[in-house]
Amino acid sequence: MRYTGSVRKYWRGFLWGGLIIGTIVTLLRVFLLRIWVVPTDDKLMAASVAPSLAPGDVVLLFTAGTPGFSDLVRCTDPEEPRRFVIARIAGEAGDNVLIEGPTVIVNEKRATLEHACSPHMVTILDPNTDSPVEIKCDFETLGGSSHKRGTRAMGDVARVERAIPQGFVWLLSDNRAYPDDSRLFGAVRPESCDGRIIFRIWSAKGFFDTANRFTWIN
């Protein structure tokens, strides 16, 4: 009888623990986190998010609060509401943003280049030709946050300078060579950005792609 009582107590504790964990996970999913897969059918997005992300990556969106400076965010494309863009907030209301080739300068403070990624060269598909191209991967610090930045020989690239108006933010692609950002469509309303991309669960290659599994996205 004592043995039976112990088993019942064990199972009762197990069920209660499972219920509590399930409730916490559900609340997190409803109010804080959302699982999302980076689209595989958007060529420009695929190029613009490299080398930080890649098509098919399964990521976590943190949906609480308001995204801020240097956050990598998912926003509704202002030119096509059925589409998303993924870019970094590189300017907030009142900021002066200057972009010269791959370099970004905010309020006369230049984003600093830290060190090369490993590997230093990353192959992506050119969104216009579908041809493989190599980009350089380096770590850049913007607003105290270090993240990956993609560059390649860009030829004569227009110098862009903007003062960000009240109620808007400026988006900048991590891949400076293939932008899908405010250089194309201008500043956007911050409320159009519904979450920060904070974590990659695994890549399109699956769970056993250990290099891109369970990685924080800065």
C-alpha positions in Angstrom: 0.0 0.0 0.0 2.9 2.4 0.8 4.4 1.5 -2.5 1.2 2.3 -4.4 0.8 5.6 -2.5 4.3 6.6 -3.5 3.7 5.8 -7.1 0.5 7.9 -7.1 2.4 10.7 -5.5 5.1 10.5 -8.0 2.7 10.6 -11.0 0.7 13.4 -9.4 3.9 15.5 -9.1 4.9 14.6 -12.6 1.6 15.6 -14.1 1.5 18.9 -12.1 5.0 19.7 -13.2 4.1 19.0 -16.8 1.0 21.2 -16.5 3.0 24.1 -15.1 5.8 23.8 -17.7 3.1 23.5 -20.5 1.4 26.6 -19.2 4.6 28.6 -19.0 5.6 27.6 -22.6 2.1 28.5 -23.9 2.2 31.9 -22.2 5.7 32.6 -23.6 4.5 31.7 -27.1 1.3 33.8 -26.8 2.8 36.9 -25.2 6.6 36.9 -25.8 7.9 34.4 -28.4 6.9 33.2 -31.8 8.6 30.6 -34.0 9.1 31.7 -37.6 10.9 30.2 -40.7 12.8 32.7 -42.8 11.1 32.5 -46.3 12.8 30.4 -48.9 10.9 32.0 -51.9 12.2 35.5 -51.5 15.5 36.0 -53.3 16.2 39.5 -52.2 15.5 38.7 -48.6 17.8 35.7 -48.8 20.6 37.8 -50.0 20.0 40.8 -47.7 20.0 38.8 -44.4 23.4 37.0 -45.1 25.6 36.3 -43.3 23.5 36.6 -40.1 20.6 34.4 -41.4 19.7 32.2 -44.4 16.5 31.0 -46.0 14.9 28.2 -44.1 16.4 29.1 -40.8 13.9 28.4 -37.9 14.1 31.4 -35.6 12.5 32.9 -32.5 10.8 36.2 -32.6 10.7 38.2 -29.4 7.4 40.1 -29.7 7.2 41.9 -26.3 8.2 45.6 -26.0 9.3 48.0 -28.7 12.4 47.1 -30.8 15.3 49.6 -30.4 18.5 50.7 -31.9 20.7 47.9 -33.4 18.0 45.3 -33.0 17.5 42.8 -35.9 13.8 43.1 -36.6 11.1 41.6 -38.9 8.9 44.3 -40.4 6.1 44.5 -43.0 7.5 45.6 -46.3 6.0 49.2 -46.8 5.8 48.5 -50.6 4.3 45.0 -50.4 2.2 44.3 -47.2 2.1 40.6 -47.9 5.9 40.5 -47.6 8.4 40.9 -44.8 11.8 42.5 -44.6 14.5 41.6 -42.1 16.9 44.4 -41.2 18.6 46.2 -38.4 17.4 49.4 -36.8 20.3 51.8 -37.6 18.5 55.0 -36.8 15.7 56.3 -34.6 13.7 59.5 -34.5 16.1 62.5 -34.4 19.2 60.6 -35.5 21.3 61.5 -38.5 22.3 58.4 -40.5 25.1 58.4 -43.1 25.8 55.3 -45.2 28.9 55.2 -47.3 29.3 51.8 -49.0 29.3 49.2 -46.3 29.9 51.7 -43.5 27.2 53.3 -41.3 27.7 56.4 -39.3 25.0 57.5 -36.8 25.2 61.0 -35.3 28.8 61.2 -36.4 29.7 58.0 -34.7 31.1 55.3 -37.0 30.1 51.6 -36.5 33.4 49.8 -35.7 34.7 46.7 -37.4 35.8 44.1 -34.9 37.2 41.0 -36.6 36.5 38.6 -39.4 34.0 35.7 -39.1 35.0 32.1 -39.4 34.7 31.3 -42.2 35.5 34.8 -43.6 33.9 34.2 -47.0 30.3 33.1 -47.4 28.6 32.0 -50.7 25.1 33.3 -51.5 23.0 33.6 -54.6 22.8 36.9 -56.4 19.0 37.7 -56.4 19.2 39.2 -59.9 21.1 36.4 -61.7 20.8 33.4 -59.4 24.6 33.1 -59.8 26.7 32.2 -56.7 28.7 35.1 -55.3 31.1 35.4 -52.4 30.7 38.0 -49.7 33.1 38.8 -46.8 31.8 38.3 -43.3 33.0 40.5 -40.5 31.7 41.5 -37.0 30.6 45.0 -36.7 29.7 46.9 -33.5 26.7 49.3 -33.7 25.3 50.8 -30.5 27.2 48.5 -28.3 25.9 45.3 -30.0 28.2 43.2 -32.2 26.7 41.4 -35.2 27.7 40.0 -38.5 28.0 42.2 -41.6 28.3 41.1 -45.2 30.3 43.1 -47.9 31.8 42.7 -51.3 33.2 44.9 -54.0 30.4 47.3 -54.6 31.8 49.7 -57.3 30.3 53.3 -57.2 27.7 53.2 -54.4 25.6 56.3 -53.7 26.3 58.1 -50.5 23.0 58.2 -48.4 22.4 60.6 -45.6 19.1 61.0 -43.8 17.7 62.8 -40.8 15.2 60.4 -39.3 11.8 62.1 -38.6 9.7 61.7 -35.5 7.7 58.5 -35.4 10.1 56.6 -37.8 13.1 54.3 -37.7 15.7 53.6 -40.4 16.4 50.0 -41.4 19.7 48.7 -42.7 20.4 45.2 -44.1 23.3 43.2 -42.5 24.4 42.4 -46.1 25.4 45.9 -47.3 26.0 44.6 -50.9 22.4 43.4 -51.4 20.2 45.8 -49.4 16.5 45.3 -48.7 16.1 48.2 -46.4 15.4 51.9 -46.0 17.8 52.8 -48.8 15.1 51.4 -51.1 11.8 52.4 -49.4 12.7 55.0 -46.8 12.2 55.2 -43.1 9.4 53.1 -41.6 7.0 53.3 -38.6 8.4 51.2 -35.7 5.0 49.6 -35.2 5.4 47.9 -38.6 8.1 45.8 -36.9 6.4 43.0 -35.0 9.4 41.3 -33.4 13.1 41.0 -32.8 14.9 38.0 -34.2 17.0 36.7 -31.2 17.7 33.0 -31.7 18.1 30.4 -34.4 16.8 27.0 -33.4 18.2 25.3 -36.5 18.9 26.0 -40.1 17.3 24.7 -43.3 19.9 21.9 -43.2 18.1 20.5 -40.2 18.9 19.7 -36.5 22.2 18.1 -37.3 23.7 21.3 -38.8 25.5 21.9 -35.5 27.3 25.1 -36.7 23.9 26.8 -37.0 21.9 25.1 -34.3 20.9 26.8 -31.1 22.7 30.1 -31.8 21.9 33.6 -30.5 21.3 36.2 -33.2 22.6 39.7 -32.1 
